[in-house]
Amino acid sequence: MDERIDLADVRKRLEDAFQGNVRLVFWEDEGSDYAEAIESIQLEGATILNATHHEMAVKRRVLRQEPEGRFVLYRSGGAPDPYADLILDLKLQAKPFVCSMEGMWAEECGIPVELASTISDHAAFFKSKERRQMLAKSGLPKDTAESLRFALCAVALRSTDSIVRDAARSMAARAIIEWSREDESALRIISAAGLAQTFWSAMREHLGYALSAGSEPSVGDMSFRMLEGMCGDIVEDEGKADSAESSKVLGDLARTAQTRPAFDYVVHEYKDAVAAAIPEDARTPELLADVDAIPQIDQWILMFFLNAEMESGLDLTLLENVWARRQYMLFADRYRHHYGALLALARFERAYNDYKGSCGNAEGLAGLFAGYIASWHEVDRHYREFFLACKRMGETRFRKALAPAEAKIMKRYDEFLSDLTNRWQTHLMDEERWPPASVPSQECFFHDRVELAFPQADRSHRLAVVISDALRYEAGKDLAERLSASRAAGLAGKISVSCDAAVCMLPSYTQLGMAALLPAGTLEIDPASCRVLKDGKPTDGLQNRGSLIAPAIEGARALSAEKMLEKGSVDLEGVPLAFVYHNVIDKTGDARDSEGRTFEAVDDACDEIEKLIQILLRAGCGKVIVTADHGFLYQQQEPESYVYSDVPELSKTVAGQADAARSRRFAVGTGLPEDDSLLSYEAKELSLKGDYEVVMPRGITRLRLQGSGARFVHGGASAQEDVIPIVTVETTGSHEEATQPTGVEGFTTGRPVITGPSVSVYVYQTKPCGSGVSPLTVRVGVYDKDKEGTLLCTHERELELSSTSEDPEQRKTRVTLRLTDEVDDHSSAWLRISAKVGSTTRYQTAWQKEYSVNRAFGSDF
């Protein structure tokens, strides 16, 4: 008898065996370990019968004498040949009982007792109670020696999957995670339990990891082969693992925050070796666009486009298509600003060429104004986006390689600024006063946009005006697009957004622009300080502005954006009109030490304004209008001597007058000198009260001024300084008026038959995003036809459909999905595009197509 087994424990286990409707328990004691002790074991509710050499007597008692009795049939010495076994029929009816450690483990873990020898072969596994408990709970098959060994490996690697293929994937993932942490404890358990061959056989069968003869398998080598496998057919190495399975295992590691470090470790170790296996002629965007494995893929794509830019110019359509396919891939965040810089560069070129081709057709200031707000402002926007992306990517090798493109964009932007500003100033006084009657102007803002919205003052008609200092038109247009696409609470699907334009007062500086936005009155500049009076009243500061607004709209208030953002809320009970003053761009750009952050400040300002709008809508505003006091000029390079207008007499005159003042782009005073490099106007020509003059430098030049920055300026006469946005955000009154997401359709090519390792579809955005149409998030995948939609590709591809292009071809994105072997278990599969439902986490089917599966046919070719 095995001394490890207590007779009291045997008695308890025998009694437990009778739970339920069990009448007979058969105990085959091959080693005769309990032959001497059997008579001493007494059970409650059952009798032990020793059938050894007494088979017929026992059979008679069980079947005839006590047909209702409960018995343990004990036989020592092992079972005879089945043809000679007199009580085989009883044995088959009875519940088996084994009292060896292997038998106990078998019973505990739900393993057939016939596999006791297999359990014995791998006894080291069963010494852990935790592993035995996990094995008992495992849904994997355990009815054959082969399936049991697989289940043991799965438990050792903490897989809880009940499907063999899924378990093999999670086993590989766990092995890679432990390897990346330099702690292969699970593999050591597997090896100690004699299961290593089973593990590597599973990796070969299910993941396609096979070594050449004579090589020793390892998790590191398997990781390398799987990273090769993720690259698909572009890797020329017969030893790579199965592409679909590699993408599934490593891709799942990469897409989960907790396991991403393991994937990054694999990439760090083997990216160069995998890159070396990809031929030079395969390193093109067309072949690499859907490959998602190593960072070199994006590096090659980026350099391809950069080289194209140097040689013949960027193919914007191809670049946009490639980025649309790569922006949700594994290394997208690392290279987002690299792609952003190239996209901005290509879009700048397009906008610049559009300006060059159309500027000559503009008639007068009204024509220039119309051209600027229609499309020319995109030159400013993409210039800003280019340098913002460059700054955010940091000092990388790619950034340095962009130097020639950077020099070109700065040169062309200077040409654009100079040409447009010269045209603008040529027609500045065509109507003999500023602002001209032919274009919308800032001086009419309060009457046209505010007063006409009242006398309604109930909650649904509450109005807010956000005045963001130096938010020029292109930034306002960008803001409007962001708001239309916003997923923020209270905005998504609940607002309509439009963007209009107006010209500001001249000179284009803060005090005058802020005063012009107040209720109607006569504007007057104090030349000594440049402070502005309206009908003789001061207009600077919240208190003064609030005192001018309140008489026009009873109960109106002037508020600080900074305080609202700090608090995260505002109480507007009883307040029909709120003027909110916001200062990020001008505050940053107007300081010499921070003017280099101007483009970042534009981005920050848009983010803050979005938060302000959320706060104001929650406070009951039915409409929020965002506008500015003026715009700005900004050039990336430090100004050279030619950028300045040197008028010594002007400096002397201003310095000698107590009531004269100047900035980089204008001067105010009396008796100011005339010069060919200056534009000179009397106050009345600029719709201002007083007997002083205003001078502004011609073109985009600056006046010299000690101690101030010169890259960011305003106050002069240029479209960038003078055209301001008027962004209107309104809450929608009904479901029909609400902003609706764009639609989506799929377009496939060829017959709907799956014959190879992947399937492709063109995802088509049905409407361009813009006013009334918001972006849509979709997922693309291949699924079984069941309700749960079992995924039959390595992972779902997520896309953000946000194109504003009117060209349908620009709104198509090709998606290629790599199929897993599960697809072969089905006669058909569904290629499906699912659209996100509002701001929820739910997706619903938007388009689908059924494919028949015949990969055996496809593999013949």
C-alpha positions in Angstrom: 0.0 0.0 0.0 1.2 3.5 -0.8 2.0 5.0 2.5 1.1 8.5 1.2 -2.6 7.5 1.2 -4.5 7.5 4.5 -7.2 4.8 4.9 -9.5 7.5 6.4 -9.1 9.4 3.2 -9.8 6.3 1.1 -13.0 5.7 3.1 -14.1 9.3 2.5 -13.3 9.1 -1.2 -15.2 5.8 -1.6 -18.3 7.3 0.2 -18.1 10.4 -2.0 -18.1 8.2 -5.1 -21.7 7.2 -4.3 -23.1 10.7 -4.7 -26.1 10.8 -6.9 -27.7 7.6 -8.2 -24.4 5.5 -8.1 -25.1 1.9 -7.0 -21.8 0.2 -8.0 -18.2 1.4 -7.7 -15.4 -0.8 -9.2 -12.0 -0.7 -7.7 -9.3 -2.4 -9.8 -6.2 -2.5 -7.6 -3.5 -3.6 -10.0 -0.6 -3.4 -7.5 -2.6 -5.2 -4.7 -1.7 -2.2 -2.5 -4.9 -2.5 -0.5 -5.4 -6.3 -0.5 -4.5 -6.7 3.2 -6.4 -3.5 4.4 -9.6 -3.9 2.4 -11.4 -5.8 5.2 -10.8 -3.0 7.7 -12.4 -0.3 5.6 -16.0 0.2 6.7 -18.4 2.4 4.7 -21.7 4.1 5.5 -24.5 3.1 3.2 -22.4 0.8 1.1 -20.6 -2.6 1.3 -17.1 -3.5 0.1 -17.0 -6.9 -1.7 -13.6 -8.5 -2.4 -14.1 -10.1 -5.8 -10.6 -11.4 -6.1 -11.0 -15.1 -7.0 -14.7 -14.9 -5.9 -16.2 -13.3 -9.1 -19.2 -15.5 -9.4 -20.2 -15.3 -5.7 -19.9 -11.5 -5.8 -21.9 -11.4 -9.1 -24.7 -13.6 -7.6 -25.0 -11.4 -4.5 -25.0 -8.1 -6.5 -27.5 -9.2 -9.1 -29.8 -11.7 -7.3 -29.5 -11.6 -3.6 -29.3 -7.8 -3.1 -30.3 -6.2 -6.5 -30.9 -2.8 -4.7 -27.7 -2.8 -2.6 -24.8 -0.4 -3.0 -21.4 -2.1 -3.3 -17.8 -1.4 -3.9 -16.4 -4.3 -6.0 -12.7 -4.6 -5.2 -10.3 -6.8 -7.2 -6.5 -6.9 -6.7 -3.8 -8.1 -9.0 -5.1 -6.5 -12.2 -7.9 -7.3 -14.6 -7.9 -10.6 -16.5 -8.3 -10.8 -20.3 -11.7 -9.3 -21.1 -12.8 -12.5 -22.7 -12.1 -14.3 -19.4 -13.4 -11.6 -17.1 -16.5 -13.0 -15.4 -17.6 -9.7 -14.0 -16.8 -7.5 -17.0 -20.5 -6.6 -17.3 -20.5 -5.3 -13.7 -17.3 -3.4 -14.2 -18.8 -1.6 -17.3 -21.9 -0.6 -15.3 -20.0 0.6 -12.3 -18.3 3.9 -11.6 -14.5 3.4 -11.7 -12.3 4.1 -8.6 -8.6 4.4 -8.5 -6.6 4.9 -5.3 -3.1 5.7 -6.6 -1.9 9.3 -6.7 -2.3 9.2 -10.4 -5.9 8.1 -9.9 -6.6 10.8 -7.4 -5.2 13.4 -9.8 -7.3 11.9 -12.6 -10.4 12.1 -10.5 -9.6 15.6 -9.2 -8.9 17.0 -12.7 -11.7 15.2 -14.7 -9.3 12.9 -16.6 -10.3 9.3 -17.6 -8.6 6.9 -15.2 -7.4 5.0 -18.3 -4.8 7.8 -18.7 -3.1 7.1 -15.4 0.1 6.1 -17.1 0.1 9.4 -19.0 -0.4 11.3 -15.8 2.5 9.3 -14.3 4.7 10.4 -17.2 4.1 14.0 -16.4 3.8 13.8 -12.6 5.8 17.0 -12.1 2.9 19.0 -13.5 0.4 17.6 -11.0 2.5 18.5 -7.9 0.9 22.0 -8.0 -2.5 22.3 -6.5 -3.1 25.5 -8.4 -2.3 23.8 -11.7 -4.6 20.9 -10.9 -7.4 23.3 -10.1 -6.9 25.1 -13.4 -6.8 21.8 -15.3 -10.1 20.8 -13.7 -11.7 24.0 -14.9 -10.2 23.8 -18.4 -12.6 23.3 -21.2 -10.0 21.7 -23.4 -10.3 18.0 -24.4 -8.6 15.6 -22.0 -9.8 12.3 -23.3 -6.7 11.1 -25.1 -3.0 11.1 -24.1 -2.3 13.7 -26.9 -5.1 16.0 -25.9 -4.2 15.7 -22.2 -0.6 16.7 -22.9 -1.8 19.7 -24.9 -4.1 20.7 -22.0 -1.3 20.4 -19.5 0.8 22.8 -21.6 -2.0 25.2 -21.9 -2.5 25.3 -18.1 1.2 25.7 -17.5 1.0 28.8 -19.7 -2.2 30.0 -18.0 -4.4 29.7 -21.0 -8.1 29.6 -20.2 -9.3 29.1 -23.8 -11.5 26.0 -24.5 -10.8 25.9 -28.2 -7.5 24.3 -29.1 -6.4 26.8 -31.7 -7.2 29.7 -29.4 -5.3 28.0 -26.6 -2.3 27.5 -28.9 -2.3 31.3 -29.6 -2.6 32.3 -26.0 0.2 29.8 -25.1 2.5 31.4 -27.6 1.6 34.9 -26.3 2.3 33.9 -22.7 5.6 32.3 -23.7 6.6 35.5 -25.5 5.6 37.7 -22.6 7.6 35.7 -20.2 10.6 35.6 -22.5 10.5 39.4 -23.0 10.7 39.6 -19.2 13.6 37.2 -19.0 11.6 34.9 -16.9 10.5 31.7 -18.7 9.1 30.0 -15.6 6.2 28.4 -17.5 8.6 26.9 -20.1 10.7 25.5 -17.3 7.6 23.8 -15.8 6.7 22.4 -19.2 10.2 21.1 -19.7 10.4 19.6 -16.1 7.1 17.9 -16.7 8.3 16.3 -20.0 6.0 18.4 -22.1 8.4 20.4 -24.2 7.9 18.3 -27.3 4.1 18.7 -27.0 4.5 22.5 -26.7 6.7 22.9 -29.8 4.5 20.4 -31.8 1.5 22.7 -31.0 3.5 25.7 -32.1 4.3 24.0 -35.4 0.8 22.7 -36.0 -1.2 25.8 -35.1 1.2 28.7 -35.7 3.4 27.3 -38.4 6.6 27.7 -36.4 8.9 24.9 -37.7 12.7 24.7 -37.4 15.0 23.3 -39.9 16.5 19.9 -39.1 19.1 20.0 -36.3 18.0 23.3 -34.8 16.7 23.7 -31.3 13.4 25.6 -30.8 13.3 28.6 -28.6 10.8 31.3 -27.8 13.2 34.0 -29.1 13.5 32.2 -32.4 9.7 31.7 -32.6 9.2 35.5 -31.9 11.5 36.3 -34.7 9.8 33.9 -37.2 6.4 35.3 -36.2 7.6 38.9 -36.6 8.6 37.8 -40.1 5.3 36.2 -40.6 3.5 39.5 -39.8 5.1 41.0 -42.9 3.4 38.5 -45.1 4.7 37.7 -48.6 7.1 40.6 -48.8 9.5 38.7 -46.5 11.6 36.2 -48.5 12.2 33.6 -45.8 10.7 30.1 -46.0 11.2 29.7 -42.2 8.8 32.5 -41.3 5.7 31.4 -39.2 2.2 31.5 -40.6 1.3 35.0 -41.5 -2.3 35.1 -40.2 -1.4 33.4 -37.0 1.6 35.6 -36.4 -0.5 38.7 -37.0 -3.1 37.4 -34.6 -0.8 36.6 -31.8 1.7 39.5 -32.0 -1.0 41.9 -33.1 -3.1 41.1 -30.0 -0.1 41.6 -27.8 0.6 45.0 -29.5 -3.0 46.2 -29.2 -3.4 45.7 -25.5 -1.7 48.2 -23.2 -0.6 45.6 -20.6 1.1 43.4 -23.2 2.4 46.0 -25.6 5.9 46.0 -23.9 6.3 42.4 -24.9 5.6 43.2 -28.5 7.9 46.2 -28.4 10.6 43.9 -27.0 10.3 41.5 -29.9 10.4 44.4 -32.3 13.5 45.9 -30.6 15.3 42.6 -30.8 14.5 41.6 -34.4 13.3 44.6 -36.4 16.6 44.9 -38.2 16.9 41.2 -39.1 13.3 41.2 -40.4 13.9 44.4 -42.4 16.9 42.8 -44.0 14.7 40.0 -45.3 12.5 42.5 -47.2 13.9 43.1 -50.7 14.7 46.7 -51.8 12.2 46.6 -54.7 9.4 45.8 -52.3 9.9 48.9 -50.2 7.2 51.0 -51.9 3.9 52.5 -50.5 1.8 50.4 -52.8 3.3 47.1 -51.4 3.8 48.2 -47.8 0.6 50.2 -47.1 -1.1 47.2 -45.3 2.0 45.7 -43.7 2.1 46.2 -40.0 5.0 44.7 -38.1 8.2 46.8 -37.8 8.8 50.6 -37.7 11.1 50.4 -40.8 7.9 50.0 -42.9 6.8 53.5 -42.1 10.3 54.8 -42.4 10.6 53.4 -45.9 7.2 54.8 -46.9 8.0 58.2 -45.5 11.4 58.3 -47.3 9.7 57.2 -50.5 7.4 60.2 -50.4 10.1 62.6 -49.3 12.3 61.5 -52.2 9.4 62.0 -54.5 8.9 65.5 -53.2 12.5 66.3 -53.9 12.3 64.9 -57.5 8.9 65.6 -58.9 6.5 66.6 -56.1 4.3 64.6 -53.8 1.3 62.5 -55.0 -1.2 63.8 -52.5 -3.9 61.3 -53.5 -1.5 58.4 -52.9 -0.2 59.9 -49.7 -3.7 60.5 -48.2 -4.7 57.0 -49.1 -1.7 55.4 -47.5 -2.1 57.5 -44.3 -5.8 56.6 -44.2 -4.7 52.9 -44.2 -1.9 53.4 -41.7 -3.2 55.9 -39.2 -4.6 53.1 -36.9 -1.6 50.7 -37.3 0.8 49.7 -34.6 3.4 52.5 -35.1 1.0 55.2 -36.2 1.5 57.3 -33.1 5.3 57.2 -33.5 5.1 58.6 -37.1 1.9 60.6 -36.9 3.7 64.0 -37.1 6.0 62.7 -39.9 3.0 61.9 -42.1 1.4 65.1 -40.9 4.3 67.2 -42.2 4.2 65.5 -45.6 0.5 65.9 -45.9 0.7 69.5 -44.9 3.5 70.0 -47.4 1.5 68.4 -50.2 -1.6 70.3 -49.3 0.4 73.6 -49.1 1.6 73.0 -52.7 -1.9 72.4 -53.9 -3.2 75.5 -52.2 -0.3 77.6 -53.3 -0.8 76.5 -57.0 -4.5 77.2 -56.6 -3.7 80.7 -55.5 -1.2 81.3 -58.3 -3.8 80.1 -60.8 -6.7 82.2 -59.5 -5.5 85.3 -57.8 -5.3 87.2 -61.1 -9.1 86.8 -61.6 -10.0 88.6 -58.3 -11.6 92.0 -58.9 -11.1 94.6 -56.2 -11.0 94.0 -52.5 -14.3 92.1 -52.5 -12.8 89.7 -55.0 -9.7 89.2 -52.9 -11.7 88.8 -49.8 -13.9 86.2 -51.5 -10.9 84.3 -52.8 -9.2 84.3 -49.5 -12.1 82.9 -47.5 -12.9 80.4 -50.2 -9.5 78.7 -50.6 -6.4 80.9 -50.4 -6.4 80.8 -46.6 -5.5 77.1 -46.9 -2.0 78.3 -47.8 -1.7 79.8 -44.3 -3.3 76.8 -42.6 -1.0 74.2 -44.2 2.0 76.3 -43.6 1.1 76.4 -40.0 0.3 72.6 -39.9 3.7 71.8 -41.6 5.8 73.6 -39.0 3.7 72.4 -36.1 4.2 68.8 -37.3 7.9 69.4 -37.7 8.2 70.8 -34.2 6.2 67.9 -32.7 8.2 65.2 -34.4 11.4 66.5 -32.7 14.9 66.5 -33.9 14.8 63.3 -35.9 16.8 62.2 -39.0 13.6 62.6 -41.0 13.2 66.2 -39.7 16.7 66.9 -40.9 16.0 65.3 -44.2 13.0 67.7 -44.6 15.3 70.7 -44.6 15.2 71.3 -48.4 11.4 71.0 -48.3 11.3 73.4 -45.4 13.4 75.9 -47.3 11.1 75.6 -50.3 7.9 76.1 -48.3 9.3 79.1 -46.5 10.3 80.7 -49.8 6.9 80.1 -51.4 5.0 81.2 -48.4 7.0 84.5 -48.3 6.1 84.9 -52.0 2.5 84.2 -51.3 2.3 86.6 -48.4 4.1 89.4 -50.4 1.9 89.0 -53.5 -1.4 88.7 -51.7 -0.6 91.6 -49.3 0.5 93.8 -52.2 -2.8 93.1 -54.0 -4.7 93.6 -50.7 -3.1 97.0 -50.1 -3.5 98.1 -53.7 -7.3 97.9 -53.3 -7.5 98.8 -49.6 -9.1 102.2 -50.3 -11.0 101.5 -53.5 -14.2 102.6 -51.7 -12.4 105.6 -50.1 -12.9 104.4 -46.5 -12.2 101.5 -44.3 -14.0 99.2 -43.7 -15.4 99.0 -47.2 -19.2 98.6 -47.6 -18.7 95.7 -50.1 -17.5 93.2 -47.5 -18.8 92.2 -44.0 -17.1 94.2 -41.3 -16.3 93.9 -37.6 -18.0 97.3 -36.9 -21.4 95.7 -37.7 -20.9 92.6 -35.7 -22.8 93.6 -32.5 -25.8 94.8 -34.4 -26.0 92.1 -37.0 -25.1 89.1 -34.9 -26.1 90.1 -31.3 -28.8 92.7 -31.2 -30.9 91.1 -33.9 -31.0 87.9 -31.8 -33.0 89.7 -29.1 -35.3 90.7 -27.4 -35.7 86.9 -26.9 -33.9 86.2 -23.6 -35.3 82.9 -22.5 -33.1 79.9 -21.8 -33.2 78.5 -25.3 -32.3 81.9 -26.8 -29.4 82.7 -24.5 -26.4 83.9 -26.5 -22.7 83.8 -25.8 -19.9 85.4 -27.8 -16.3 84.1 -27.4 -13.7 86.6 -28.5 -10.4 84.9 -28.9 -7.5 87.3 -29.3 -5.7 86.9 -32.7 -7.8 84.0 -33.9 -7.2 84.6 -37.6 -9.6 83.3 -40.3 -7.7 80.1 -41.2 -7.6 79.1 -37.5 -11.3 79.8 -37.2 -12.1 77.7 -40.2 -10.0 74.9 -38.7 -11.9 75.4 -35.4 -15.2 75.1 -37.2 -14.1 71.8 -38.8 -12.9 70.4 -35.4 -16.2 71.3 -33.8 -18.2 69.6 -36.6 -16.1 66.5 -36.1 -16.0 66.7 -32.3 -16.9 63.7 -30.2 -17.0 65.7 -27.0 -20.0 65.4 -24.7 -22.7 67.8 -25.5 -21.3 68.5 -29.0 -21.3 65.3 -30.9 -24.4 65.2 -33.1 -26.1 68.0 -31.1 -24.7 71.1 -32.8 -24.6 72.7 -36.2 -21.5 74.8 -37.1 -20.9 77.4 -39.7 -18.0 79.7 -40.4 -18.3 83.2 -41.9 -15.8 86.0 -42.3 -15.5 89.7 -41.8 -12.7 92.3 -41.9 -11.5 94.0 -38.7 -10.8 97.6 -38.1 -7.5 99.2 -39.0 -5.0 99.3 -37.5 -5.5 95.6 -36.7 -4.6 95.5 -33.0 -6.3 94.3 -29.9 -7.7 97.4 -28.3 -9.4 98.6 -31.5 -10.7 95.2 -32.5 -12.1 94.5 -29.1 -13.8 97.9 -29.0 -15.3 97.5 -32.5 -17.1 94.3 -31.3 -18.9 96.2 -28.6 -22.3 98.0 -29.2 -22.3 100.7 -31.9 -20.6 103.9 -31.2 -17.8 106.2 -32.4 -14.3 104.8 -32.1 -11.4 106.9 -31.1 -7.7 106.0 -30.6 -5.7 107.8 -27.9 -2.4 108.3 -29.8 -0.3 108.5 -26.6 -1.3 105.0 -25.3 -3.3 103.4 -28.2 -6.2 102.9 -25.8 -9.5 103.1 -27.6 -12.6 105.0 -26.5 -16.2 104.3 -27.7 -18.4 107.3 -27.6 -15.8 108.7 -25.2 -15.9 105.7 -22.8 -13.0 103.4 -22.1 -13.1 100.0 -23.7 -10.2 98.1 -22.1 -10.7 95.5 -19.4 -13.7 93.3 -18.5 -15.4 96.0 -16.3 -15.3 98.7 -19.0 -16.5 96.3 -21.7 -19.3 94.9 -19.5 -20.5 98.4 -18.7 -20.9 99.1 -22.5 -22.6 95.8 -23.2 -25.2 95.9 -20.4 -27.1 99.0 -21.6 -27.6 97.4 -25.0 -28.8 94.1 -23.7 -30.1 94.2 -20.1 -28.4 91.7 -17.9 -25.5 91.0 -20.3 -22.1 90.2 -18.7 -18.5 90.2 -19.7 -16.6 87.1 -18.5 -13.0 85.8 -18.3 -12.4 82.6 -20.3 -9.5 81.8 -18.0 -11.7 81.7 -14.9 -14.4 79.7 -16.7 -11.9 77.1 -17.7 -10.4 76.9 -14.2 -13.9 76.3 -12.7 -15.2 74.1 -15.5 -18.6 75.8 -15.3 -20.4 79.1 -15.4 -23.7 80.4 -13.9 -25.7 82.3 -16.5 -29.0 82.3 -14.7 -30.8 85.5 -15.7 -28.0 86.4 -18.1 -29.3 86.7 -21.7 -25.9 87.5 -23.2 -22.3 86.6 -22.2 -19.2 88.1 -23.8 -16.3 85.8 -23.0 -12.8 87.1 -23.5 -10.1 84.5 -24.4 -6.4 85.2 -24.9 -4.0 82.4 -25.9 -2.6 83.2 -29.4 -1.9 86.9 -28.9 -0.6 86.3 -25.4 1.9 83.7 -26.7 2.9 85.4 -30.0 3.2 88.9 -28.8 6.0 88.0 -26.4 9.5 87.8 -27.8 10.4 84.8 -25.7 7.4 82.8 -26.7 6.5 83.9 -30.3 8.1 80.7 -31.6 5.2 78.8 -30.0 2.6 80.7 -32.1 1.4 77.7 -34.1 1.2 75.6 -30.9 -0.8 78.4 -29.4 -3.4 78.2 -32.2 -3.8 74.5 -31.5 -4.2 75.2 -27.8 -6.7 78.0 -28.4 -8.9 75.7 -30.5 -8.9 73.1 -27.7 -9.8 75.7 -25.1 -12.5 77.2 -27.2 -14.1 73.8 -27.6 -14.2 73.4 -23.8 -15.6 76.9 -23.5 -18.4 76.0 -25.9 -19.2 72.9 -23.9 -19.4 74.9 -20.7 -21.6 77.6 -22.3 -24.0 75.1 -23.9 -24.4 73.3 -20.5 -25.2 76.7 -19.0 -28.1 77.1 -21.4 -26.8 79.0 -24.4 -28.6 78.0 -27.5 -26.0 79.7 -29.7 -22.3 80.5 -29.3 -20.5 82.8 -31.7 -16.7 82.7 -31.8 -14.9 85.6 -33.4 -11.7 87.6 -33.0 -10.4 91.2 -32.6 -7.8 90.7 -35.4 -5.6 88.1 -37.1 -1.8 87.9 -37.4 1.2 87.5 -39.6 3.7 84.8 -38.7 6.8 83.7 -40.6 8.8 80.7 -39.4 12.3 82.1 -40.1 13.8 85.0 -38.2 13.3 88.3 -40.2 16.2 89.5 -42.2 17.0 93.1 -42.9 14.8 93.2 -45.9 11.7 92.5 -43.8 12.0 95.9 -42.1 10.8 99.4 -43.4 13.5 101.8 -42.2 11.9 105.3 -41.9 14.2 107.3 -39.6 11.9 110.3 -39.6 9.0 108.2 -38.3 11.0 107.0 -35.4 12.1 110.6 -34.6 8.5 112.0 -34.9 7.0 109.3 -32.7 9.8 109.6 -30.1 9.3 113.4 -30.0 5.6 113.3 -29.4 3.9 112.7 -26.1 0.7 111.7 -28.0 2.2 109.2 -30.5 2.7 105.4 -30.3 3.9 102.7 -32.6 4.2 98.9 -32.9 5.9 96.6 -35.5 3.0 97.1 -38.0 1.6 100.6 -37.4 2.1 104.0 -35.8 -0.4 106.6 -34.6 0.3 110.3 -34.1 0.1 113.7 -35.8 2.4 115.0 -38.4 3.7 111.6 -39.2 6.1 111.6 -42.2 5.1 110.3 -45.6 7.3 107.7 -47.2 7.0 105.3 -50.2 7.4 102.4 -47.8 4.4 103.5 -45.7 0.6 103.5 -46.1 -0.7 106.7 -44.5 -4.3 107.5 -43.6 -6.2 110.1 -41.7 -8.3 108.8 -38.8 -11.6 109.5 -40.6 -10.5 107.4 -43.6 -10.4 104.5 -41.1 -13.8 105.3 -39.6 -12.1 106.7 -36.5 -12.7 110.0 -34.6 -9.8 112.4 -34.2 -7.2 114.5 -36.0 -4.3 112.0 -35.9 -2.8 109.9 -38.7 -2.2 106.1 -38.9 0.7 104.7 -40.9 1.3 101.1 -41.7 4.3 99.6 -43.6 3.7 98.5 -47.1 3.7 94.8 -47.8 4.6 92.5 -45.0 7.6 94.5 -43.7 7.9 95.5 -40.1 8.8 98.8 -38.4 11.9 98.5 -36.2 11.0 98.4 -32.5 13.5 97.7 -29.8 12.8 94.6 -27.6 9.7 93.1 -29.3 9.4 90.0 -31.5 9.2 90.3 -35.2 8.0 86.9 -36.5 4.5 87.3 -35.0 3.0 90.7 -35.8 -0.4 92.3 -36.3 -1.7 95.8 -36.7 -1.1 96.2 -40.4 -3.0 95.7 -43.6 -2.9 92.2 -44.9 -5.5 89.5 -45.4 -4.0 87.4 -42.6 -4.2 90.3 -40.1 -7.5 91.8 -41.3 -9.8 88.8 -42.1 -11.4 87.4 -38.9 -13.7 84.4 -38.5 -17.3 84.3 -37.3 -17.9 80.8 -36.2 -21.5 80.1 -35.2 -22.4 77.1 -33.1 -26.1 76.4 -32.5 -27.8 73.6 -30.6 -30.1 71.7 -32.9 -33.8 72.1 -32.2 -34.9 68.7 -33.5 -33.5 65.3 -34.5 -34.0 66.2 -38.2 -31.8 69.3 -37.8 -29.0 67.4 -35.9 -25.6 66.9 -37.4 -25.6 63.5 -38.9 -22.6 61.3 -39.5 -21.5 60.6 -43.0 -22.5 57.2 -44.5 -20.4 54.3 -45.5 -20.5 51.7 -48.3 -18.2 48.9 -49.4 -16.9 48.2 -52.9 -15.3 44.9 -53.7 -13.5 43.6 -56.8 -13.8 40.2 -58.4 -16.0 37.3 -57.5 -17.2 37.0 -53.9 -15.1 33.9 -53.3 -12.3 33.6 -50.7 -9.5 31.6 -52.3 -6.4 33.1 -50.7 -4.9 34.4 -47.4 -6.6 37.8 -47.5 -9.6 39.7 -48.7 -9.8 43.4 -49.7 -12.6 46.0 -49.8 -12.8 49.7 -50.6 -14.4 51.6 -47.7 -16.3 54.5 -49.2 -17.3 57.6 -47.3 -20.6 58.6 -48.9 -20.6 62.3 -48.0 -17.9 64.8 -47.3 -17.7 66.0 -43.8 -18.6 69.6 -43.1 -21.6 71.6 -42.2 -24.3 69.2 -41.0 -22.2 66.1 -41.7 -19.9 64.7 -39.0 -17.2 62.0 -39.2 -18.0 58.3 -38.7 -15.9 55.6 -37.0 -16.2 52.2 -38.6 -14.7 48.8 -38.1 -14.0 46.4 -41.0 -13.7 42.6 -40.5 -14.5 39.2 -41.8 -16.9 37.2 -39.7 -18.8 33.9 -39.4 -22.5 34.3 -40.1 -23.6 33.5 -36.5 -25.1 36.2 -34.3 -21.9 36.6 -32.3 -20.0 37.3 -35.4 -16.9 35.2 -34.8 -13.9 37.0 -36.2 -12.2 35.2 -39.1 -9.4 37.7 -39.7 -6.4 38.5 -37.6 -8.1 41.7 -36.2 -10.7 44.3 -37.1 -9.5 47.4 -38.9 -10.8 50.7 -37.5 -11.1 53.8 -39.7 -12.2 57.3 -39.1 -14.2 58.6 -42.1 -13.6 62.3 -41.9 -12.6 63.5 -45.4 -14.0 66.9 -46.4 -13.1 66.3 -50.1 -15.9 66.7 -52.7 -14.0 64.2 -54.9 -15.5 60.7 -54.3 -12.2 59.1 -55.2 -10.6 60.9 -52.3 -13.1 59.4 -49.9 -12.2 55.8 -50.7 -9.8 53.7 -48.6 -8.6 50.3 -49.5 -8.6 47.8 -46.5 -6.9 44.4 -46.7 -7.7 41.8 -44.1 -5.6 38.8 -43.4 -7.7 35.7 -42.8 -7.1 33.1 -40.0 -7.4 29.4 -40.5 -10.8 29.4 -38.8 -12.2 30.6 -42.1 -11.7 27.1 -43.5 -14.2 25.7 -41.0 -17.0 27.6 -42.7 -18.6 27.3 -46.2 -19.1 31.1 -46.3 -18.0 34.2 -44.5 -19.2 37.8 -44.2 -17.1 40.8 -45.1 -18.7 43.5 -42.9 -18.4 47.2 -42.2 -19.8 48.2 -38.8 -20.5 51.9 -37.9 -20.1 53.3 -34.4 -23.4 54.3 -32.8 -23.0 57.9 -31.7 -20.6 58.3 -28.8 -21.3 54.8 -27.5 -19.0 51.8 -27.7 -21.6 49.9 -29.7 -21.3 49.2 -33.5 -24.0 48.1 -35.9 -23.8 46.6 -39.3 -23.7 49.3 -42.1 -22.7 47.2 -45.0 -21.9 43.5 -45.6 -21.3 41.0 -48.3 -21.3 37.2 -48.2 -18.3 35.3 -49.6 -18.1 31.6 -50.3 -14.9 29.9 -48.9 -12.8 27.8 -51.2 -9.3 28.2 -50.1 -8.4 24.6 -51.2 -9.1 25.8 -54.8 -7.0 28.9 -54.3 -4.0 27.1 -52.9 -3.7 25.0 -56.1 -2.4 28.1 -57.9 
